[in-house]
Amino acid sequence: AQKITQTQPGMFVQEKEAVTLDCTYDTSDQSYGLFWYKQPSSGEMIFLIYQGSYDEQNATEGRYSLNFQKARKSANLVISASQLGDSAMYFCAMRDNTGNQFYFGTGTSLTVIP
Amino acid sequence: KAGVTQTPRYLIKTRGQQVTLSCSPISGHRSVSWYQQTPGQGLQFLFEYFSETQRNKGNFPGRFSGRQFSNSRSEMNVSTLELGDSALYLCASGSTGYYREKLFFGSGTQLSVL
């Protein structure tokens, strides 16, 4: 069975600093996708970044980058130059080759301090 | 392009009642999936529909059901509500359901069962 683990229930970061949110996953599939979503208090899940299992380079999207270590089965999210608006819940998720569902981690609550 | 629309935004019901939630996906998307989010269980997959066919179902009792119409709009029904059904119900849409594809989420329906 697929499993996503996020071991940091809460994180604090100073404004303008970088922060890393951890994510490890477990799957026996060779083909899978890894995603990070942000959920502000409004409830909507906002897509941040995607990494495919066959992608050799780490994904980047603006201030977001994904530190993908396939052998260690980790997909950590790095947010550079944190902003107050980054305060939210962050979820790591995986989709396997059947593609029909996301498996989510338990989330990390990020608070950016002015 | 309009995003994923979920209605209603909030619902209050009593135990034993039934409820229907609605989701309109992004225009052109044929895949709609539903997730339940609670503080205790996190985000859990309910089911996924593609072109009016249920392709996958999560581990929920038969009281939870859904359907998808020819215009890709989807409804989720919960019968005989229990207190534990109180949750944020999120709908997500995609065009293919392929594992490399990100999902677009709505703002959710917050259901409270009294």
Interface residues (C-beta under 8 A of the other chain):
Chain A: S31 Y32 G33 F35 Y37 S42 G43 E44 M45 I46 F47 Y50 G52 F91 R95 D96 N97 T98 G99 N100 Q101 F102 Y103 F104 G105 T106 G107
Chain B: S33 Y35 G42 L43 F45 E48 R55 N56 G58 L88 L90 A92 T96 G97 Y98 Y99 R100 E101 K102 L103 F104 F105 G106 S107 G108 Q110
